[in-house]
């Protein structure tokens, strides 16, 4: 190989390496952003689940009170 053929070949290899490095850096940054977004979405979902669980607990208390209220109504009806 002559110098005339090696210079463009070396230039092409260097350009390829620089391009590959840029792609790797971009992909890493993109992956980090996606991971951060996923953590945010996970936190939002966990918060929503806690709210739903709290509401279910509140409704469960109401459901548990219904038989007691029915019994009180029956007792009042018996008195009158």
HTML snippet that shows the backbone in 3Dmol.js (N, CA, C, O; Angstrom):
<script src="https://3Dmol.org/build/3Dmol-min.js"></script>
<div id="view" style="width:600px;height:400px;position:relative"></div>
<script>
const pdb = `
ATOM      1  N   UNK A   1       0.844  -1.180   0.000  1.00  0.00           N
ATOM      2  CA  UNK A   1       0.000   0.000   0.000  1.00  0.00           C
ATOM      3  C   UNK A   1       0.885   1.236   0.000  1.00  0.00           C
ATOM      4  O   UNK A   1       1.930   1.290   0.648  1.00  0.00           O
ATOM      5  N   UNK A   2       0.442   2.186  -0.723  1.00  0.00           N
ATOM      6  CA  UNK A   2       1.210   3.429  -0.790  1.00  0.00           C
ATOM      7  C   UNK A   2       0.622   4.438   0.180  1.00  0.00           C
ATOM      8  O   UNK A   2      -0.476   4.264   0.708  1.00  0.00           O
ATOM      9  N   UNK A   3       1.375   5.478   0.390  1.00  0.00           N
ATOM     10  CA  UNK A   3       0.937   6.547   1.290  1.00  0.00           C
ATOM     11  C   UNK A   3      -0.329   7.183   0.750  1.00  0.00           C
ATOM     12  O   UNK A   3      -1.195   7.598   1.519  1.00  0.00           O
ATOM     13  N   UNK A   4      -0.440   7.262  -0.554  1.00  0.00           N
ATOM     14  CA  UNK A   4      -1.618   7.889  -1.171  1.00  0.00           C
ATOM     15  C   UNK A   4      -2.894   7.114  -0.862  1.00  0.00           C
ATOM     16  O   UNK A   4      -3.962   7.719  -0.773  1.00  0.00           O
ATOM     17  N   UNK A   5      -2.817   5.809  -0.699  1.00  0.00           N
ATOM     18  CA  UNK A   5      -4.009   5.024  -0.371  1.00  0.00           C
ATOM     19  C   UNK A   5      -4.211   4.917   1.138  1.00  0.00           C
ATOM     20  O   UNK A   5      -5.337   4.744   1.603  1.00  0.00           O
ATOM     21  N   UNK A   6      -3.123   5.018   1.906  1.00  0.00           N
ATOM     22  CA  UNK A   6      -3.244   4.913   3.361  1.00  0.00           C
ATOM     23  C   UNK A   6      -3.858   6.159   3.986  1.00  0.00           C
ATOM     24  O   UNK A   6      -4.635   6.044   4.934  1.00  0.00           O
ATOM     25  N   UNK A   7      -3.535   7.335   3.487  1.00  0.00           N
ATOM     26  CA  UNK A   7      -4.037   8.585   4.076  1.00  0.00           C
ATOM     27  C   UNK A   7      -5.565   8.636   4.031  1.00  0.00           C
ATOM     28  O   UNK A   7      -6.179   8.904   5.064  1.00  0.00           O
ATOM     29  N   UNK A   8      -6.207   8.393   2.891  1.00  0.00           N
ATOM     30  CA  UNK A   8      -7.676   8.406   2.896  1.00  0.00           C
ATOM     31  C   UNK A   8      -8.263   7.288   3.764  1.00  0.00           C
ATOM     32  O   UNK A   8      -9.301   7.466   4.401  1.00  0.00           O
ATOM     33  N   UNK A   9      -7.590   6.143   3.781  1.00  0.00           N
ATOM     34  CA  UNK A   9      -8.071   5.024   4.596  1.00  0.00           C
ATOM     35  C   UNK A   9      -8.007   5.382   6.081  1.00  0.00           C
ATOM     36  O   UNK A   9      -8.953   5.115   6.823  1.00  0.00           O
ATOM     37  N   UNK A  10      -6.909   5.977   6.513  1.00  0.00           N
ATOM     38  CA  UNK A  10      -6.772   6.397   7.913  1.00  0.00           C
ATOM     39  C   UNK A  10      -7.805   7.477   8.234  1.00  0.00           C
ATOM     40  O   UNK A  10      -8.411   7.466   9.305  1.00  0.00           O
ATOM     41  N   UNK A  11      -7.996   8.398   7.309  1.00  0.00           N
ATOM     42  CA  UNK A  11      -9.007   9.449   7.503  1.00  0.00           C
ATOM     43  C   UNK A  11     -10.399   8.861   7.659  1.00  0.00           C
ATOM     44  O   UNK A  11     -11.180   9.313   8.497  1.00  0.00           O
ATOM     45  N   UNK A  12     -10.706   7.861   6.859  1.00  0.00           N
ATOM     46  CA  UNK A  12     -12.009   7.204   6.938  1.00  0.00           C
ATOM     47  C   UNK A  12     -12.171   6.478   8.271  1.00  0.00           C
ATOM     48  O   UNK A  12     -13.235   6.538   8.888  1.00  0.00           O
ATOM     49  N   UNK A  13     -11.122   5.794   8.715  1.00  0.00           N
ATOM     50  CA  UNK A  13     -11.177   5.083   9.995  1.00  0.00           C
ATOM     51  C   UNK A  13     -11.364   6.077  11.140  1.00  0.00           C
ATOM     52  O   UNK A  13     -12.167   5.836  12.041  1.00  0.00           O
ATOM     53  N   UNK A  14     -10.630   7.189  11.114  1.00  0.00           N
ATOM     54  CA  UNK A  14     -10.760   8.203  12.170  1.00  0.00           C
ATOM     55  C   UNK A  14     -12.170   8.790  12.165  1.00  0.00           C
ATOM     56  O   UNK A  14     -12.777   8.956  13.223  1.00  0.00           O
ATOM     57  N   UNK A  15     -12.686   9.101  10.993  1.00  0.00           N
ATOM     58  CA  UNK A  15     -14.051   9.628  10.888  1.00  0.00           C
ATOM     59  C   UNK A  15     -15.056   8.621  11.435  1.00  0.00           C
ATOM     60  O   UNK A  15     -15.989   8.992  12.148  1.00  0.00           O
ATOM     61  N   UNK A  16     -14.868   7.367  11.105  1.00  0.00           N
ATOM     62  CA  UNK A  16     -15.759   6.319  11.607  1.00  0.00           C
ATOM     63  C   UNK A  16     -15.709   6.207  13.121  1.00  0.00           C
ATOM     64  O   UNK A  16     -16.746   6.060  13.769  1.00  0.00           O
ATOM     65  N   UNK A  17     -14.509   6.276  13.691  1.00  0.00           N
ATOM     66  CA  UNK A  17     -14.364   6.196  15.149  1.00  0.00           C
ATOM     67  C   UNK A  17     -15.010   7.393  15.841  1.00  0.00           C
ATOM     68  O   UNK A  17     -15.674   7.240  16.867  1.00  0.00           O
ATOM     69  N   UNK A  18     -14.814   8.583  15.276  1.00  0.00           N
ATOM     70  CA  UNK A  18     -15.434   9.780  15.860  1.00  0.00           C
ATOM     71  C   UNK A  18     -16.955   9.674  15.783  1.00  0.00           C
ATOM     72  O   UNK A  18     -17.653  10.009  16.740  1.00  0.00           O
ATOM     73  N   UNK A  19     -17.463   9.213  14.654  1.00  0.00           N
ATOM     74  CA  UNK A  19     -18.909   9.041  14.492  1.00  0.00           C
ATOM     75  C   UNK A  19     -19.441   8.011  15.474  1.00  0.00           C
ATOM     76  O   UNK A  19     -20.474   8.230  16.106  1.00  0.00           O
ATOM     77  N   UNK A  20     -18.747   6.897  15.604  1.00  0.00           N
ATOM     78  CA  UNK A  20     -19.162   5.850  16.540  1.00  0.00           C
ATOM     79  C   UNK A  20     -19.169   6.378  17.973  1.00  0.00           C
ATOM     80  O   UNK A  20     -20.087   6.087  18.739  1.00  0.00           O
ATOM     81  N   UNK A  21     -18.149   7.150  18.333  1.00  0.00           N
ATOM     82  CA  UNK A  21     -18.096   7.737  19.674  1.00  0.00           C
ATOM     83  C   UNK A  21     -19.290   8.661  19.900  1.00  0.00           C
ATOM     84  O   UNK A  21     -19.900   8.646  20.969  1.00  0.00           O
ATOM     85  N   UNK A  22     -19.618   9.460  18.897  1.00  0.00           N
ATOM     86  CA  UNK A  22     -20.783  10.351  19.004  1.00  0.00           C
ATOM     87  C   UNK A  22     -22.075   9.578  19.180  1.00  0.00           C
ATOM     88  O   UNK A  22     -22.929   9.960  19.981  1.00  0.00           O
ATOM     89  N   UNK A  23     -22.221   8.495  18.437  1.00  0.00           N
ATOM     90  CA  UNK A  23     -23.425   7.667  18.546  1.00  0.00           C
ATOM     91  C   UNK A  23     -23.516   7.041  19.934  1.00  0.00           C
ATOM     92  O   UNK A  23     -24.592   7.005  20.530  1.00  0.00           O
ATOM     93  N   UNK A  24     -22.405   6.553  20.444  1.00  0.00           N
ATOM     94  CA  UNK A  24     -22.395   5.937  21.778  1.00  0.00           C
ATOM     95  C   UNK A  24     -22.777   6.963  22.844  1.00  0.00           C
ATOM     96  O   UNK A  24     -23.582   6.671  23.728  1.00  0.00           O
ATOM     97  N   UNK A  25     -22.204   8.155  22.760  1.00  0.00           N
ATOM     98  CA  UNK A  25     -22.518   9.207  23.737  1.00  0.00           C
ATOM     99  C   UNK A  25     -23.987   9.592  23.648  1.00  0.00           C
ATOM    100  O   UNK A  25     -24.653   9.748  24.672  1.00  0.00           O
ATOM    101  N   UNK A  26     -24.493   9.746  22.435  1.00  0.00           N
ATOM    102  CA  UNK A  26     -25.903  10.108  22.253  1.00  0.00           C
ATOM    103  C   UNK A  26     -26.819   9.026  22.798  1.00  0.00           C
ATOM    104  O   UNK A  26     -27.806   9.325  23.470  1.00  0.00           O
ATOM    105  N   UNK A  27     -26.499   7.772  22.513  1.00  0.00           N
ATOM    106  CA  UNK A  27     -27.330   6.672  23.015  1.00  0.00           C
ATOM    107  C   UNK A  27     -27.305   6.597  24.534  1.00  0.00           C
ATOM    108  O   UNK A  27     -28.331   6.320  25.156  1.00  0.00           O
ATOM    109  N   UNK A  28     -26.158   6.840  25.132  1.00  0.00           N
ATOM    110  CA  UNK A  28     -26.068   6.818  26.596  1.00  0.00           C
ATOM    111  C   UNK A  28     -26.905   7.935  27.190  1.00  0.00           C
ATOM    112  O   UNK A  28     -27.641   7.720  28.153  1.00  0.00           O
ATOM    113  N   UNK A  29     -26.796   9.127  26.621  1.00  0.00           N
ATOM    114  CA  UNK A  29     -27.581  10.260  27.126  1.00  0.00           C
ATOM    115  C   UNK A  29     -29.072   9.984  26.968  1.00  0.00           C
ATOM    116  O   UNK A  29     -29.865  10.276  27.864  1.00  0.00           O
ATOM    117  N   UNK A  30     -29.442   9.424  25.833  1.00  0.00           N
ATOM    118  CA  UNK A  30     -30.846   9.090  25.597  1.00  0.00           C
ATOM    119  C   UNK A  30     -31.322   8.030  26.581  1.00  0.00           C
ATOM    120  O   UNK A  30     -32.426   8.126  27.118  1.00  0.00           O
ATOM    121  N   UNK A  31     -30.496   7.025  26.816  1.00  0.00           N
ATOM    122  CA  UNK A  31     -30.843   5.972  27.772  1.00  0.00           C
ATOM    123  C   UNK A  31     -30.993   6.517  29.182  1.00  0.00           C
ATOM    124  O   UNK A  31     -31.898   6.117  29.913  1.00  0.00           O
ATOM    125  N   UNK A  32     -30.104   7.433  29.567  1.00  0.00           N
ATOM    126  CA  UNK A  32     -30.199   8.046  30.895  1.00  0.00           C
ATOM    127  C   UNK A  32     -31.488   8.848  31.035  1.00  0.00           C
ATOM    128  O   UNK A  32     -32.135   8.818  32.082  1.00  0.00           O
ATOM    129  N   UNK A  33     -31.858   9.570  29.969  1.00  0.00           N
ATOM    130  CA  UNK A  33     -33.098  10.359  30.001  1.00  0.00           C
ATOM    131  C   UNK A  33     -34.306   9.440  30.106  1.00  0.00           C
ATOM    132  O   UNK A  33     -35.225   9.705  30.880  1.00  0.00           O
ATOM    133  N   UNK A  34     -34.308   8.371  29.338  1.00  0.00           N
ATOM    134  CA  UNK A  34     -35.424   7.420  29.388  1.00  0.00           C
ATOM    135  C   UNK A  34     -35.523   6.802  30.777  1.00  0.00           C
ATOM    136  O   UNK A  34     -36.622   6.638  31.306  1.00  0.00           O
ATOM    137  N   UNK A  35     -34.395   6.462  31.362  1.00  0.00           N
ATOM    138  CA  UNK A  35     -34.398   5.870  32.703  1.00  0.00           C
ATOM    139  C   UNK A  35     -34.937   6.867  33.727  1.00  0.00           C
ATOM    140  O   UNK A  35     -35.706   6.490  34.612  1.00  0.00           O
ATOM    141  N   UNK A  36     -34.544   8.126  33.615  1.00  0.00           N
ATOM    142  CA  UNK A  36     -35.051   9.152  34.534  1.00  0.00           C
ATOM    143  C   UNK A  36     -36.557   9.330  34.358  1.00  0.00           C
ATOM    144  O   UNK A  36     -37.291   9.449  35.339  1.00  0.00           O
ATOM    145  N   UNK A  37     -37.016   9.347  33.098  1.00  0.00           N
ATOM    146  CA  UNK A  37     -38.454   9.461  32.835  1.00  0.00           C
ATOM    147  C   UNK A  37     -39.211   8.276  33.416  1.00  0.00           C
ATOM    148  O   UNK A  37     -40.298   8.441  33.969  1.00  0.00           O
ATOM    149  N   UNK A  38     -38.644   7.088  33.295  1.00  0.00           N
ATOM    150  CA  UNK A  38     -39.298   5.893  33.838  1.00  0.00           C
ATOM    151  C   UNK A  38     -39.424   5.988  35.356  1.00  0.00           C
ATOM    152  O   UNK A  38     -40.447   5.598  35.920  1.00  0.00           O
ATOM    153  N   UNK A  39     -38.393   6.505  36.018  1.00  0.00           N
ATOM    154  CA  UNK A  39     -38.448   6.657  37.473  1.00  0.00           C
ATOM    155  C   UNK A  39     -39.545   7.643  37.862  1.00  0.00           C
ATOM    156  O   UNK A  39     -40.262   7.428  38.839  1.00  0.00           O
ATOM    157  N   UNK A  40     -39.671   8.721  37.097  1.00  0.00           N
ATOM    158  CA  UNK A  40     -40.728   9.704  37.372  1.00  0.00           C
ATOM    159  C   UNK A  40     -42.093   9.067  37.193  1.00  0.00           C
ATOM    160  O   UNK A  40     -42.967   9.216  38.047  1.00  0.00           O
ATOM    161  N   UNK A  41     -42.282   8.353  36.082  1.00  0.00           N
ATOM    162  CA  UNK A  41     -43.572   7.703  35.829  1.00  0.00           C
ATOM    163  C   UNK A  41     -43.880   6.661  36.902  1.00  0.00           C
ATOM    164  O   UNK A  41     -45.028   6.528  37.327  1.00  0.00           O
ATOM    165  N   UNK A  42     -42.874   5.933  37.335  1.00  0.00           N
ATOM    166  CA  UNK A  42     -43.077   4.932  38.384  1.00  0.00           C
ATOM    167  C   UNK A  42     -43.518   5.602  39.683  1.00  0.00           C
ATOM    168  O   UNK A  42     -44.403   5.098  40.375  1.00  0.00           O
ATOM    169  N   UNK A  43     -42.903   6.733  40.012  1.00  0.00           N
ATOM    170  CA  UNK A  43     -43.286   7.452  41.229  1.00  0.00           C
ATOM    171  C   UNK A  43     -44.723   7.955  41.133  1.00  0.00           C
ATOM    172  O   UNK A  43     -45.471   7.894  42.109  1.00  0.00           O
ATOM    173  N   UNK A  44     -45.110   8.451  39.962  1.00  0.00           N
ATOM    174  CA  UNK A  44     -46.483   8.928  39.768  1.00  0.00           C
ATOM    175  C   UNK A  44     -47.466   7.773  39.918  1.00  0.00           C
ATOM    176  O   UNK A  44     -48.497   7.918  40.575  1.00  0.00           O
ATOM    177  N   UNK A  45     -47.159   6.637  39.317  1.00  0.00           N
ATOM    178  CA  UNK A  45     -48.045   5.467  39.401  1.00  0.00           C
ATOM    179  C   UNK A  45     -48.155   4.986  40.845  1.00  0.00           C
ATOM    180  O   UNK A  45     -49.249   4.663  41.307  1.00  0.00           O
ATOM    181  N   UNK A  46     -47.035   4.938  41.558  1.00  0.00           N
ATOM    182  CA  UNK A  46     -47.073   4.510  42.959  1.00  0.00           C
ATOM    183  C   UNK A  46     -47.924   5.461  43.794  1.00  0.00           C
ATOM    184  O   UNK A  46     -48.659   5.024  44.679  1.00  0.00           O
ATOM    185  N   UNK A  47     -47.826   6.758  43.516  1.00  0.00           N
ATOM    186  CA  UNK A  47     -48.632   7.743  44.230  1.00  0.00           C
ATOM    187  C   UNK A  47     -50.121   7.532  43.938  1.00  0.00           C
ATOM    188  O   UNK A  47     -50.948   7.585  44.849  1.00  0.00           O
ATOM    189  N   UNK A  48     -50.455   7.296  42.682  1.00  0.00           N
ATOM    190  CA  UNK A  48     -51.849   7.040  42.318  1.00  0.00           C
ATOM    191  C   UNK A  48     -52.367   5.772  42.993  1.00  0.00           C
ATOM    192  O   UNK A  48     -53.507   5.737  43.458  1.00  0.00           O
ATOM    193  N   UNK A  49     -51.544   4.744  43.047  1.00  0.00           N
ATOM    194  CA  UNK A  49     -51.956   3.505  43.714  1.00  0.00           C
ATOM    195  C   UNK A  49     -52.216   3.737  45.201  1.00  0.00           C
ATOM    196  O   UNK A  49     -53.164   3.188  45.763  1.00  0.00           O
ATOM    197  N   UNK A  50     -51.380   4.545  45.830  1.00  0.00           N
ATOM    198  CA  UNK A  50     -51.602   4.860  47.244  1.00  0.00           C
ATOM    199  C   UNK A  50     -52.924   5.595  47.428  1.00  0.00           C
ATOM    200  O   UNK A  50     -53.664   5.330  48.375  1.00  0.00           O
ATOM    201  N   UNK A  51     -53.220   6.530  46.508  1.00  0.00           N
ATOM    202  CA  UNK A  51     -54.492   7.250  46.589  1.00  0.00           C
ATOM    203  C   UNK A  51     -55.670   6.302  46.412  1.00  0.00           C
ATOM    204  O   UNK A  51     -56.672   6.415  47.119  1.00  0.00           O
ATOM    205  N   UNK A  52     -55.556   5.378  45.480  1.00  0.00           N
ATOM    206  CA  UNK A  52     -56.631   4.405  45.251  1.00  0.00           C
ATOM    207  C   UNK A  52     -56.802   3.516  46.475  1.00  0.00           C
ATOM    208  O   UNK A  52     -57.928   3.247  46.892  1.00  0.00           O
ATOM    209  N   UNK A  53     -55.705   3.062  47.050  1.00  0.00           N
ATOM    210  CA  UNK A  53     -55.784   2.228  48.256  1.00  0.00           C
ATOM    211  C   UNK A  53     -56.443   2.991  49.402  1.00  0.00           C
ATOM    212  O   UNK A  53     -57.244   2.429  50.148  1.00  0.00           O
ATOM    213  N   UNK A  54     -56.104   4.270  49.538  1.00  0.00           N
ATOM    214  CA  UNK A  54     -56.700   5.091  50.591  1.00  0.00           C
ATOM    215  C   UNK A  54     -58.206   5.204  50.377  1.00  0.00           C
ATOM    216  O   UNK A  54     -58.985   5.070  51.320  1.00  0.00           O
ATOM    217  N   UNK A  55     -58.613   5.452  49.130  1.00  0.00           N
ATOM    218  CA  UNK A  55     -60.048   5.551  48.826  1.00  0.00           C
ATOM    219  C   UNK A  55     -60.760   4.229  49.091  1.00  0.00           C
ATOM    220  O   UNK A  55     -61.873   4.215  49.616  1.00  0.00           O
ATOM    221  N   UNK A  56     -60.126   3.134  48.733  1.00  0.00           N
ATOM    222  CA  UNK A  56     -60.731   1.824  48.999  1.00  0.00           C
ATOM    223  C   UNK A  56     -60.898   1.590  50.495  1.00  0.00           C
ATOM    224  O   UNK A  56     -61.915   1.059  50.940  1.00  0.00           O
ATOM    225  N   UNK A  57     -59.897   1.989  51.265  1.00  0.00           N
ATOM    226  CA  UNK A  57     -59.996   1.847  52.720  1.00  0.00           C
ATOM    227  C   UNK A  57     -61.146   2.684  53.269  1.00  0.00           C
ATOM    228  O   UNK A  57     -61.887   2.232  54.142  1.00  0.00           O
ATOM    229  N   UNK A  58     -61.295   3.907  52.756  1.00  0.00           N
ATOM    230  CA  UNK A  58     -62.399   4.762  53.196  1.00  0.00           C
ATOM    231  C   UNK A  58     -63.743   4.125  52.850  1.00  0.00           C
ATOM    232  O   UNK A  58     -64.658   4.108  53.673  1.00  0.00           O
ATOM    233  N   UNK A  59     -63.858   3.606  51.638  1.00  0.00           N
ATOM    234  CA  UNK A  59     -65.111   2.975  51.221  1.00  0.00           C
ATOM    235  C   UNK A  59     -65.373   1.692  51.995  1.00  0.00           C
ATOM    236  O   UNK A  59     -66.525   1.353  52.267  1.00  0.00           O
ATOM    237  N   UNK A  60     -64.323   0.985  52.347  1.00  0.00           N
ATOM    238  CA  UNK A  60     -64.496  -0.245  53.117  1.00  0.00           C
ATOM    239  C   UNK A  60     -65.093   0.072  54.484  1.00  0.00           C
ATOM    240  O   UNK A  60     -65.933  -0.673  54.989  1.00  0.00           O
ATOM    241  N   UNK A  61     -64.657   1.178  55.079  1.00  0.00           N
ATOM    242  CA  UNK A  61     -65.228   1.588  56.357  1.00  0.00           C
ATOM    243  C   UNK A  61     -66.720   1.861  56.208  1.00  0.00           C
ATOM    244  O   UNK A  61     -67.511   1.486  57.074  1.00  0.00           O
ATOM    245  N   UNK A  62     -67.105   2.513  55.115  1.00  0.00           N
ATOM    246  CA  UNK A  62     -68.532   2.781  54.882  1.00  0.00           C
ATOM    247  C   UNK A  62     -69.308   1.484  54.703  1.00  0.00           C
ATOM    248  O   UNK A  62     -70.398   1.323  55.252  1.00  0.00           O
ATOM    249  N   UNK A  63     -68.746   0.569  53.941  1.00  0.00           N
ATOM    250  CA  UNK A  63     -69.410  -0.714  53.701  1.00  0.00           C
ATOM    251  C   UNK A  63     -69.569  -1.474  55.013  1.00  0.00           C
ATOM    252  O   UNK A  63     -70.597  -2.113  55.239  1.00  0.00           O
ATOM    253  N   UNK A  64     -68.578  -1.411  55.864  1.00  0.00           N
ATOM    254  CA  UNK A  64     -68.659  -2.096  57.157  1.00  0.00           C
ATOM    255  C   UNK A  64     -69.681  -1.443  58.082  1.00  0.00           C
ATOM    256  O   UNK A  64     -70.223  -2.104  58.968  1.00  0.00           O
ATOM    257  N   UNK A  65     -69.948  -0.165  57.886  1.00  0.00           N
ATOM    258  CA  UNK A  65     -70.915   0.535  58.730  1.00  0.00           C
ATOM    259  C   UNK A  65     -72.351   0.221  58.341  1.00  0.00           C
ATOM    260  O   UNK A  65     -73.245   0.334  59.180  1.00  0.00           O
ATOM    261  N   UNK A  66     -72.600  -0.168  57.102  1.00  0.00           N
ATOM    262  CA  UNK A  66     -73.965  -0.400  56.623  1.00  0.00           C
ATOM    263  C   UNK A  66     -74.702  -1.436  57.467  1.00  0.00           C
ATOM    264  O   UNK A  66     -75.833  -1.158  57.866  1.00  0.00           O
ATOM    265  N   UNK A  67     -74.150  -2.599  57.766  1.00  0.00           N
ATOM    266  CA  UNK A  67     -74.896  -3.556  58.592  1.00  0.00           C
ATOM    267  C   UNK A  67     -75.223  -3.002  59.985  1.00  0.00           C
ATOM    268  O   UNK A  67     -76.299  -3.265  60.522  1.00  0.00           O
ATOM    269  N   UNK A  68     -74.305  -2.246  60.561  1.00  0.00           N
ATOM    270  CA  UNK A  68     -74.567  -1.666  61.878  1.00  0.00           C
ATOM    271  C   UNK A  68     -75.687  -0.637  61.802  1.00  0.00           C
ATOM    272  O   UNK A  68     -76.533  -0.564  62.694  1.00  0.00           O
ATOM    273  N   UNK A  69     -75.691   0.153  60.741  1.00  0.00           N
ATOM    274  CA  UNK A  69     -76.756   1.143  60.562  1.00  0.00           C
ATOM    275  C   UNK A  69     -78.088   0.432  60.345  1.00  0.00           C
ATOM    276  O   UNK A  69     -79.107   0.836  60.905  1.00  0.00           O
ATOM    277  N   UNK A  70     -78.082  -0.626  59.534  1.00  0.00           N
ATOM    278  CA  UNK A  70     -79.311  -1.401  59.322  1.00  0.00           C
ATOM    279  C   UNK A  70     -79.842  -1.943  60.646  1.00  0.00           C
ATOM    280  O   UNK A  70     -81.045  -1.911  60.902  1.00  0.00           O
ATOM    281  N   UNK A  71     -78.950  -2.430  61.467  1.00  0.00           N
ATOM    282  CA  UNK A  71     -79.363  -2.977  62.762  1.00  0.00           C
ATOM    283  C   UNK A  71     -79.954  -1.879  63.646  1.00  0.00           C
ATOM    284  O   UNK A  71     -80.952  -2.109  64.329  1.00  0.00           O
ATOM    285  N   UNK A  72     -79.363  -0.718  63.641  1.00  0.00           N
ATOM    286  CA  UNK A  72     -79.897   0.401  64.423  1.00  0.00           C
ATOM    287  C   UNK A  72     -81.286   0.797  63.934  1.00  0.00           C
ATOM    288  O   UNK A  72     -82.182   1.064  64.734  1.00  0.00           O
ATOM    289  N   UNK A  73     -81.457   0.832  62.612  1.00  0.00           N
ATOM    290  CA  UNK A  73     -82.768   1.174  62.049  1.00  0.00           C
ATOM    291  C   UNK A  73     -83.796   0.140  62.483  1.00  0.00           C
ATOM    292  O   UNK A  73     -84.905   0.509  62.871  1.00  0.00           O
ATOM    293  N   UNK A  74     -83.464  -1.119  62.428  1.00  0.00           N
ATOM    294  CA  UNK A  74     -84.391  -2.174  62.849  1.00  0.00           C
ATOM    295  C   UNK A  74     -84.748  -2.025  64.327  1.00  0.00           C
ATOM    296  O   UNK A  74     -85.906  -2.185  64.714  1.00  0.00           O
ATOM    297  N   UNK A  75     -83.757  -1.722  65.135  1.00  0.00           N
ATOM    298  CA  UNK A  75     -84.014  -1.533  66.563  1.00  0.00           C
ATOM    299  C   UNK A  75     -84.934  -0.343  66.806  1.00  0.00           C
ATOM    300  O   UNK A  75     -85.821  -0.392  67.658  1.00  0.00           O
ATOM    301  N   UNK A  76     -84.711   0.720  66.050  1.00  0.00           N
ATOM    302  CA  UNK A  76     -85.588   1.885  66.187  1.00  0.00           C
ATOM    303  C   UNK A  76     -87.002   1.564  65.718  1.00  0.00           C
ATOM    304  O   UNK A  76     -87.977   1.997  66.333  1.00  0.00           O
ATOM    305  N   UNK A  77     -87.114   0.808  64.635  1.00  0.00           N
ATOM    306  CA  UNK A  77     -88.441   0.423  64.135  1.00  0.00           C
ATOM    307  C   UNK A  77     -89.176  -0.425  65.171  1.00  0.00           C
ATOM    308  O   UNK A  77     -90.388  -0.286  65.335  1.00  0.00           O
ATOM    309  N   UNK A  78     -88.467  -1.287  65.857  1.00  0.00           N
ATOM    310  CA  UNK A  78     -89.086  -2.140  66.875  1.00  0.00           C
ATOM    311  C   UNK A  78     -89.594  -1.303  68.045  1.00  0.00           C
ATOM    312  O   UNK A  78     -90.623  -1.623  68.640  1.00  0.00           O
ATOM    313  N   UNK A  79     -88.885  -0.248  68.370  1.00  0.00           N
ATOM    314  CA  UNK A  79     -89.288   0.607  69.486  1.00  0.00           C
ATOM    315  C   UNK A  79     -90.561   1.380  69.170  1.00  0.00           C
ATOM    316  O   UNK A  79     -91.388   1.623  70.048  1.00  0.00           O
ATOM    317  N   UNK A  80     -90.705   1.757  67.922  1.00  0.00           N
ATOM    318  CA  UNK A  80     -91.867   2.575  67.567  1.00  0.00           C
ATOM    319  C   UNK A  80     -92.890   1.703  66.976  1.00  0.00           C
ATOM    320  O   UNK A  80     -93.962   2.176  66.600  1.00  0.00           O
TER     321      UNK A  80
END
`;
const viewer = $3Dmol.createViewer("view");
viewer.addModel(pdb, "pdb");
viewer.setStyle({}, {cartoon: {color: "spectrum"}});
viewer.zoomTo();
viewer.render();
</script>
